[in-house]
Amino acid sequence: MRKHLKIWALIGAVVFAFSLMAGCGAEEAPTASFGGRIVGIEPGAGIMQATEKAIEVYGLDFELQDSSSFAMAAALRSAIENGEWIVVTGWSPHWKFAVYDLKYLEDPEGVYGGAETINTIVRKGLEEDDPALFAFLDNFLWGPEDIGMVMLDVSEGVDPWEAARKWVDENADKVAVWTEGIEFPDGGKAHLAFVEWDCAIASTHVVATVLQDLGYDVEITSVDAGIMWQGIATGSFDAMTTAWLPHTHSGYWAEVGDQVVDLGPNYDGEAKIGLVVPAYVTIDSITEMNDYR
């Protein structure tokens, strides 16, 4: 009898201990949360303007945190390494999609627009002043694998000029298509503008490297998107290879589109912007964000 009582007492103690453990676990289990912030990039960028609108349209109780493209990527990396939830302003093409398993949150209200193109924009008068440069820029076209190689090298610490040189040396056949049939002048000059987006860094340095090989004195200048567009419109810059249309840079196009020349897409792939999260985040739509603030 005593033996049976001891056994039942032991079973009761074990059950009670497990109930305590379960209760403590429920209290201490971490709750999935974005920390009430969306990690952005440089203030004034097209994607930042779209995200401010998204916060309003979806009634998001989130703070849009200004930073930089580099800082955004660093925050994303840190969160993924620690298995934390994070939402960032994102775009494709970008090297982060080759390194991490990510996804865009669905945007049922269409705030971020649909697929975009990345276009080459030049100043008015360039065709008359330097028809060779104009023709070369008009021919410039590459794809996701091309830009991805350069962006990934730069993300791993390779100097952008070195990454561009590597790509140009390894893709002479593609460069030949851009320059075919063009007679380039001796001592030509070109001034290119770009924003500090990874895709813009890649395309601008590759174009500049090819032009240098052709004997051009090339100057490249990093500026904010608004200054880049205004600079092309006023003739301060000759060209840019980083115009996102029709959505991201729609505001700039509305202001100065009639004062510049659009040579069309230079990227043979889908370009997109939106809010991006690690694939392990269990929500799929912007409409669910407030539940995990």
C-alpha positions in Angstrom: 0.0 0.0 0.0 2.8 2.4 1.0 4.6 1.5 -2.2 1.5 2.5 -4.3 1.2 5.7 -2.4 4.8 6.6 -3.0 4.4 5.9 -6.7 1.3 8.1 -7.0 3.0 10.8 -5.0 6.0 10.7 -7.3 3.7 10.9 -10.4 1.9 13.9 -8.9 5.1 15.7 -8.2 6.3 15.1 -11.8 3.0 16.3 -13.2 3.1 19.4 -11.0 6.7 20.1 -12.0 5.9 19.9 -15.7 2.9 22.2 -15.2 5.2 24.7 -13.6 7.7 24.4 -16.4 5.0 24.8 -19.0 3.6 27.8 -17.3 7.0 29.5 -17.0 7.7 28.7 -20.7 4.5 30.4 -21.7 5.4 33.5 -19.8 9.0 33.6 -21.0 8.5 32.6 -24.7 9.5 35.4 -26.9 6.9 37.2 -29.0 7.5 37.8 -32.7 7.8 41.5 -33.1 9.2 44.0 -35.6 10.1 46.4 -32.8 7.8 49.1 -34.2 10.1 50.2 -36.9 10.7 49.9 -40.6 14.4 50.2 -41.4 14.8 52.5 -44.4 17.5 54.1 -46.4 18.4 57.7 -47.2 15.6 60.2 -46.6 14.0 61.5 -49.7 14.6 58.4 -51.8 11.7 57.2 -53.9 11.2 54.1 -51.8 11.1 56.1 -48.6 8.4 58.3 -50.0 6.4 55.3 -51.0 6.9 53.8 -47.6 5.6 57.0 -45.9 2.5 56.6 -48.1 2.2 52.9 -47.2 2.3 53.8 -43.5 -0.6 56.2 -44.1 -2.6 53.9 -46.4 -2.4 50.8 -44.2 -2.6 52.7 -40.9 0.7 51.2 -39.8 1.7 52.0 -36.2 5.4 52.0 -37.2 8.3 54.4 -37.3 10.2 54.7 -40.6 13.8 54.8 -39.6 16.1 56.8 -41.9 19.5 55.3 -42.4 21.5 54.4 -45.6 21.6 51.4 -48.0 24.6 50.1 -46.1 23.1 50.5 -42.7 19.8 48.9 -43.8 21.7 45.8 -45.1 23.7 45.7 -41.9 20.6 45.7 -39.8 19.1 43.0 -41.9 22.2 40.8 -41.6 22.2 41.3 -37.8 18.6 40.4 -37.4 18.9 37.2 -39.6 22.0 36.1 -37.7 20.0 36.3 -34.4 16.7 34.9 -35.8 14.9 38.2 -35.2 12.0 39.7 -37.0 12.8 42.8 -39.2 11.1 44.7 -42.0 13.2 46.8 -44.4 12.7 48.9 -47.5 13.9 46.7 -50.3 14.3 46.5 -54.0 15.4 44.2 -56.8 18.0 43.9 -58.1 20.0 43.8 -54.9 22.6 41.4 -53.7 20.8 40.6 -50.5 18.4 38.3 -52.4 21.3 36.2 -53.4 22.7 36.0 -49.9 19.6 35.6 -47.7 16.2 33.9 -48.0 13.9 36.9 -48.2 10.4 37.8 -49.4 8.4 40.8 -50.3 5.3 41.5 -48.2 2.2 41.6 -50.3 0.9 45.1 -51.1 -2.8 44.7 -51.9 -3.3 48.5 -52.2 -0.6 48.7 -54.8 1.3 51.5 -52.9 4.6 50.4 -54.3 3.4 49.9 -57.8 4.1 46.9 -60.1 7.2 45.9 -61.9 9.6 48.7 -62.9 12.4 49.3 -65.4 15.8 50.8 -64.7 16.4 53.4 -67.4 19.3 55.4 -68.7 18.6 59.1 -68.7 20.8 61.7 -70.5 20.9 65.5 -70.7 19.4 67.2 -73.7 22.0 68.1 -76.3 24.3 65.1 -75.6 23.5 63.4 -78.9 24.7 66.5 -80.7 27.7 67.2 -78.5 28.9 63.6 -78.4 27.1 61.2 -80.6 29.4 58.3 -79.7 28.8 58.7 -76.0 25.1 58.9 -76.7 25.1 55.8 -78.8 27.1 53.8 -76.3 24.7 54.7 -73.4 21.8 53.9 -75.7 23.3 50.4 -76.3 24.1 49.7 -72.6 22.0 46.7 -71.5 22.7 43.9 -69.1 20.9 41.3 -67.0 20.3 40.0 -63.5 23.4 37.7 -63.4 25.6 40.5 -64.7 24.6 43.1 -62.2 24.4 40.5 -59.5 28.0 39.5 -59.9 29.2 43.1 -59.4 26.8 43.9 -56.5 27.8 40.7 -54.7 31.5 41.4 -55.0 31.0 45.0 -53.7 28.9 43.7 -50.8 31.8 41.4 -49.8 34.2 44.3 -49.6 35.6 44.5 -53.1 36.2 48.1 -54.2 33.5 49.1 -56.8 36.2 50.0 -59.4 37.9 46.6 -58.9 34.5 44.8 -59.1 33.7 46.6 -62.3 37.1 45.9 -63.8 36.7 42.2 -63.1 33.3 42.1 -64.8 34.4 44.1 -67.8 37.4 41.8 -68.3 35.3 38.7 -68.0 32.5 39.9 -70.3 34.3 41.4 -73.3 31.7 39.9 -75.6 28.9 41.9 -74.0 31.0 45.1 -73.9 31.6 44.6 -77.6 27.9 44.7 -78.3 27.6 48.1 -76.5 30.4 49.6 -78.6 29.9 47.9 -82.0 30.0 50.3 -84.9 30.7 53.4 -82.9 33.6 55.7 -83.6 34.8 57.2 -80.3 36.6 60.5 -80.2 40.0 61.1 -78.7 39.9 62.8 -75.4 36.2 62.5 -74.7 34.7 63.5 -71.4 31.7 62.2 -69.5 30.2 63.1 -66.1 27.9 60.4 -64.6 25.7 60.8 -61.6 24.4 58.0 -59.4 22.7 57.4 -56.0 24.2 55.1 -53.4 22.0 52.1 -54.3 23.9 48.9 -54.8 22.5 48.5 -58.3 23.4 52.1 -59.2 27.0 51.7 -57.9 27.4 48.6 -60.0 26.0 49.9 -63.3 27.7 53.3 -63.0 31.2 51.9 -62.3 30.9 49.4 -65.1 29.9 52.0 -67.6 32.6 54.4 -66.4 35.2 51.6 -66.6 34.3 50.8 -70.2 34.4 54.5 -71.1 37.8 54.9 -69.5 39.0 52.0 -71.6 37.7 53.9 -74.7 39.8 56.9 -73.7 37.3 59.0 -72.0 38.0 61.2 -69.0 35.2 60.0 -66.7 33.9 61.7 -63.6 31.3 60.0 -61.4 29.4 61.8 -58.6 27.3 60.3 -55.9 24.3 62.5 -55.0 20.7 62.2 -53.7 18.1 61.2 -56.2 16.6 64.6 -56.5 19.9 66.3 -57.2 20.7 63.6 -59.7 17.6 64.3 -61.7 17.9 68.1 -61.5 21.6 67.8 -62.5 20.7 65.9 -65.7 17.9 68.4 -66.4 20.3 71.4 -66.0 23.2 69.8 -67.9 25.4 69.6 -64.8 25.7 65.8 -65.5 25.7 64.0 -68.8 23.9 60.9 -67.8 22.7 58.4 -65.2 22.0 54.7 -65.4 19.7 54.5 -62.4 16.3 55.9 -63.1 13.5 53.7 -61.7 10.3 54.2 -63.6 7.4 54.5 -63.7 6.9 54.4 -59.9 9.9 55.0 -57.7 11.1 58.1 -59.5 7.7 59.2 -60.7 7.9 62.5 -58.7 11.2 63.5 -60.3 9.9 62.5 -63.7 6.9 64.7 -63.2 9.2 67.6 -62.4 11.8 67.4 -65.1 10.8 64.6 -67.4 10.4 67.0 -70.3 13.9 68.4 -69.7 15.8 65.1 -70.1 16.1 62.3 -72.7 15.0 58.8 -71.7 17.0 56.1 -73.5 14.9 53.3 -72.1 15.7 50.3 -69.9 19.3 49.2 -69.3 18.4 46.3 -67.1 17.0 43.1 -68.7 15.1 41.8 -65.7 12.3 42.6 -63.3 12.9 45.6 -61.0 10.7 46.0 -57.9 10.4 47.9 -54.7 8.5 47.1 -51.5 8.8 46.0 -47.9 11.0 43.0 -47.4 11.3 40.5 -44.5 13.3 37.3 -43.9 11.5 34.2 -45.2 11.1 32.8 -41.7 8.7 35.7 -40.8 5.3 34.1 -40.6 3.2 37.0 -42.1 2.9 37.5 -45.9 1.1 40.9 -46.2 1.6 44.5 -45.1 -1.9 44.3 -43.7 -0.7 42.0 -41.0 2.2 44.1 -39.7 0.3 45.9 -36.9 -0.5 42.5 -35.3 3.3 42.0 -34.8 4.4 45.6 -34.1 
